[in-house]
Amino acid sequence: MAEAAGGQERRANNFGSLRLLFAVLVILAHAPELVDGDRSRELLTQVFGTLSLGEVAVDGFFLVSGYLITASYRAKRSFGDFVLRRVRRIYPAFVVASLLCIAVVAPLSGGDLAAASPLQTLLRLSLLLMPVVPGAFAELPYPLLNGSMWTIPCEFGCYLLLGLVGTARALQRRGRYLALMAGLGTLLALRWLYLPIGHPGDALGSLSEMIRLTFVFACGGAFRLFADRIAYTGRGAAVAALLLLPLMFSRPLAEPAFAILGGYLIFWFAFAVRPNALSRATAQVDPSYGLYLYAWPLQNLLIARIPGISPWTVAGLALAAAIPLGILSWYLVERPMLRDRPGSGGAIRLGAGEAVPAAPALGR
């Protein structure tokens, strides 16, 4: 099974296009809500009343990440090697973006650097928590220095959970993995009954979102583990889309339906559709991580500095500014950290194991 399935992510695919699409969708989803806190204008929310474009993008990122990181774990030399690679992929760009937000964005947004605790800042960096400077964006509906970072610790937590699952040999014994999926599905159902939905700012809300995102990540892993039994065809994609459409109108069912049926559509596009020019261009250059790391502070700065600016102007300007920053982040920060250690020829390992973390969505 491993050889048959592993060939898919080694061949040319459309993951590069998908990552950029998800990052752009997050920017589009955030723009209306960041302006005045009103989510009702968000495009997908107007259609279905359940998931926003941002939440679809989050789920898409976690599905792709679950698939690719599962492949990466199965190709690891050791558990320590797996964790080190994940640290090298996630931490450098996160730390640089956090420090830039503190040093540059915070003073421009009314933040009081003198009131920021260096010890707390160091602790938050080590735990992959979004930077905090008192007073930053205090007058805006979302007074967060970089709200796009809240899913990154969830992503890294999924990596560690995958390591535990792998240690328990559940990645070699698919029955155990199905049992894990059943347990996560049960937690997802209980979440709707007992936990707040879409409020990651408090303890229970963070737990609720972690359950949701872990389920989606595990679904992505299931697509990888069962790749030898899944055929990606145009007919299958059409059936998945027809089944998904009505389920997207149901608040309890939209999330699991998108994780399963939407997951099929995502991987069908990744593997069965001829790679487009954008995917070929991003096969060795991936600006998507930096794109969404820098989009939020840029959007909030535009809103704070230009009263009355329209959401779509915010989205367009932020996108235009964040793309170059994403490219710089790739070349100056991420790419150097992805080079193999000395003695391996200095090659860059991209592809299966180098998924970027998931971009966030605002409240539900």
Protein Blocks (a to p, Z undefined) as FASTA:
>chain_A
ZZmmmmmmmpccfklmmmmmmmmmmmmmmmmmmmnopaklpmklmmnopacfklmmmmmm
mmmmmmmmmmmmmmpfbfklmmmmmmmmmmmmmmmmmmmmmmmmmmmnopafklpcfklm
mmmmmnopacddehiaklpmblcfblmlmmmmmmmmmmmmmmmmmmnopmmmmklmmmmm
mmmmmmmmmmmmmpcehiakbmklmmmmmmmmmmmmmmmmmmmmmmmmcccdfklmmmmm
mmmmmmmmpmklmmmmmmmmmmmmmmmmmmmpccdfklmmmmmocfklmmmmmmmmmmmm
mmmmmghiafklmmmmmmmmmmmmmmmmmmmmmmmmmpccehilopacehjllcccdddd
ddZZ
